[in-house]
Amino acid sequence: MKKTLLIFIVTACCLQITAFSQKPSVGIFGGITKSNMHGKTGGVTGKSKSITGFTFGMLVDAPIKKSNISFQPTIQYTQKGMVTSKTHDSKSYVALHYAEALLNFVYNGKNKNGHVFVGIGPSIAVPVPSKKVLKTNVSKAETTLVFGKDPLANYKSLDYGAHFLAGFVFRKGFFISANYTLGIRNILPGDNPVDESRNGSLALKLGMLVNNK
């Protein structure tokens, strides 16, 4: 149900693009992520190490009338999570995978060689199959994570937060951007007031924009 709701929201936003501009640009991108999870266990702030993953997706960039502001809805697959422990011969980590919608408003500072851009917007993510992994020099054990409202679930089935981005678009349409998604929702299930966990993910993306003429 929540995945259907996410798809509906993104589709509705894309349908509204024609109200902003007759010449939006369409883009595709891929990149790497560096993610971690922040929170408390038993009221004590926990420490974990970041995990490296990847992301890819597509976006639509639609200028709002004649201003330097554009609306940029994005749908992406992204990896998040954390490394819970690491030694010289073993590594334990949580690999969270999400289908994520970003609804950004972007300011474009144009010049003759391209333009710099900065933006901000909300993020909404639903999980796709994710795992907890214990990897050693000789073996690898995986446990499928469970999402939902049940206190026995590992994590809640919806995540949301704020997204920040900055980058540069070259004249030919190639772009590079740095992105950070700050999780706002405590994704631990149940009503425990002292335990919490929130996602944080940094991404470096390379992509291509094509004008819709």
C-alpha positions, 0 to 999 in steps of 0.5 A: 500500500505504501509503495503504491502511495509513493508511486502515486505521489511521484506520478502526480508531481510529474504530471504537474510539471507542465504547469511550471514549464513547457521545456523541462529537462529529463536526466539519468544518473548513477553514483556512490553512497556513504551512509550511516545510521544514528540513534540511541540504544537504551538511551545511550548514543550508539556508534557505528561505521559508515557503509558504501553503496550505490544509487541510480535513478532519473529526474525531471528538471522543470524551470518555474516560469522565467525564474532561476528556480526549478522543480526537480522530482527524482526517483531513485534506488539507493543503498543505506545502512551501517557497519555494526562491527568490523575486525581483521577477519569479519564484518557485520553490516546492515544493508538497507535498500530503498526506492526513494522519491526526492521532491527538490526545489533548485536554484540555478546560477547560470553562466556561459560554461554551464551553471551551478545549482543548489537545492532542498526538498523532502524525501520519501522512501519505501524499502525493497528487499534488504539484509543483515550480513555477517561476512568472514574470511571463509563464509557469508551469512545473510538474514532478510530484514522485516519491515512494518509496524510490528514490534518484532519487525526490524524497521518501519516500512516508511522513511522520510527526511530532508534532502540537500544537493549542490552541483554543476551542470556543464554545457553539454548537459553532463552534471555532477552533484553532491547530495545528502539525505537526512533521515527525520523519522525514527525507523525503529518499530514499537513505542520505546521512547529511549531507542531510536535510529535514523538514516543519513546518506551522502551521495556523489552522482554523475548524470546527463540532462537532455532538453525536452524540445 
